[in-house]
């Protein structure tokens, strides 16, 4: 990697998956599509600052969530630091809003389902009695905001139809509080800081719970947790996704490793055996680390695109861990959650030139 250079760092055309990568800086008002040479080929202007995720739908439209231009949250929002959006937008190729839904407490992830409905994460306040039952976390801690001190909040998964009507809901505070304990290094203000949702191959919902070091599958019919896995070595993981082979990929942040330099990993695990079947770890450990956020995408040629979020870095590795494409976001701007300048990316996605998202548009 060339020091102090932004944009494209490295590209091996013979081994890299050819396509276009969506670069969406957090709290910025533009989302860009770049080619493998690092050149911008298309750009969307957003009607507000990006809250967290942006990705392309099969119809070529951009689905994203934003908050207001000045960085303030929407009215009624629970002011918890993190990837809080509030306005879920679908923009056409020219940037026109073709669909919108507002929930001030939407945060982190959004997902358009195959049936046309939209799945997203939100929060709700727990009662004192409910909060008292939650185990773990650092005793006596909570959220730092004065108006939120002494309170605990839980995640909600919402599914709305195209008309914005709520058609399915799953509330984490309905789960047996003895089932999952907060990690020992997390505050007691949230149960359990979900950061990703994804449909499984059989139509259920895979969720990542950061403050529990846990991923779980919720059965949509019964609303029961049908499968879960907890691993403290993940260090507050992000972006759990079910692959076409039924395995699950995650970004393991590595926030709790005290035996060697803090480092992140990209992991593929078999949910049947709960064994890791593939992972990427940088040989130097400390040169790949994002303490928060992060994303992993398995590409069609078997390579893996990794988003090292906090550093604004996106890179592609082969199954045998060779880096064949490497890019650092050149957009530095004020990011409220970082309390300063940054080039952070919540996630990044690669699309083939002939994919439904891109074909005949670039």
Rosetta blueprint (number, residue, H / E / L):
1 X L
2 X L
3 X L
4 X L
5 X L
6 X L
7 X E
8 X E
9 X E
10 X E
11 X E
12 X L
13 X L
14 X L
15 X L
16 X L
17 X L
18 X L
19 X L
20 X E
21 X E
22 X E
23 X E
24 X E
25 X E
26 X L
27 X L
28 X L
29 X L
30 X E
31 X E
32 X E
33 X E
34 X E
35 X E
36 X L
37 X L
38 X L
39 X L
40 X E
41 X E
42 X E
43 X E
44 X E
45 X E
46 X L
47 X L
48 X L
49 X E
50 X E
51 X E
52 X E
53 X E
54 X E
55 X E
56 X E
57 X L
58 X L
59 X L
60 X L
61 X L
62 X E
63 X E
64 X E
65 X E
66 X E
67 X E
68 X L
69 X L
70 X L
71 X L
72 X L
73 X L
74 X L
75 X L
76 X L
77 X L
78 X L
79 X L
80 X L
81 X L
82 X L
83 X L
84 X E
85 X L
86 X L
87 X E
88 X E
89 X E
90 X E
91 X E
92 X L
93 X L
94 X L
95 X L
96 X L
97 X E
98 X E
99 X E
100 X E
101 X E
102 X E
103 X L
104 X L
105 X L
106 X L
107 X E
108 X E
109 X E
110 X E
111 X E
112 X E
113 X L
114 X L
115 X L
116 X L
117 X L
118 X E
119 X E
120 X E
121 X E
122 X E
123 X E
124 X E
125 X E
126 X L
127 X L
128 X H
129 X H
130 X H
131 X H
132 X H
133 X L
134 X L
135 X L
136 X E
137 X L
138 X L
139 X L
140 X L
141 X L
142 X L
143 X L
144 X L
145 X L
146 X H
147 X H
148 X H
149 X L
150 X L
151 X L
152 X L
153 X E
154 X E
155 X E
156 X E
157 X E
158 X E
159 X E
160 X E
161 X L
162 X L
163 X L
164 X L
165 X L
166 X E
167 X E
168 X E
169 X E
170 X E
171 X E
172 X H
173 X H
174 X H
175 X L
176 X L
177 X L
178 X L
179 X L
180 X L
181 X L
182 X E
183 X L
184 X L
185 X L
186 X L
187 X L
188 X L
189 X L
190 X E
191 X E
192 X L
193 X L
194 X E
195 X E
196 X E
197 X E
198 X E
199 X E
200 X L
201 X L
202 X L
203 X L
204 X L
205 X E
206 X E
207 X E
208 X E
209 X E
210 X H
211 X H
212 X H
213 X L
214 X E
215 X E
216 X E
217 X E
218 X E
219 X L
220 X L
221 X L
222 X L
223 X L
224 X L
225 X E
226 X E
227 X E
228 X E
229 X E
230 X E
231 X L
232 X H
233 X H
234 X H
235 X L
236 X L
237 X L
238 X E
239 X E
240 X E
241 X E
242 X E
243 X L
244 X L
245 X L
246 X L
247 X L
248 X E
249 X E
250 X E
251 X E
252 X E
253 X L
254 X L
255 X L
256 X L
257 X L
258 X L
259 X L
260 X L
261 X L
262 X L
263 X L
264 X L
265 X E
266 X E
267 X E
268 X E
269 X E
270 X E
271 X L
272 X L
273 X L
274 X L
275 X E
276 X E
277 X E
278 X E
279 X E
280 X E
281 X L
282 X L
283 X L
284 X L
285 X L
286 X L
287 X L
288 X L
289 X L
290 X L
291 X L
292 X L
293 X L
294 X L
295 X E
296 X E
297 X E
298 X E
299 X L
300 X L
301 X L
302 X L
303 X L
304 X E
305 X E
306 X E
307 X E
308 X E
309 X H
310 X H
311 X H
312 X L
313 X E
314 X E
315 X E
316 X E
317 X E
318 X L
319 X L
320 X L
321 X L
322 X L
323 X E
324 X E
325 X E
326 X E
327 X E
328 X E
329 X L
330 X L
331 X L
332 X L
333 X E
334 X E
335 X E
336 X H
337 X H
338 X H
339 X L
340 X E
341 X E
342 X E
343 X L
344 X L
345 X E
346 X E
347 X E
348 X E
349 X E
350 X E
351 X E
352 X L
353 X L
354 X L
355 X L
356 X L
357 X L
358 X L
359 X L
360 X L
361 X L
362 X L
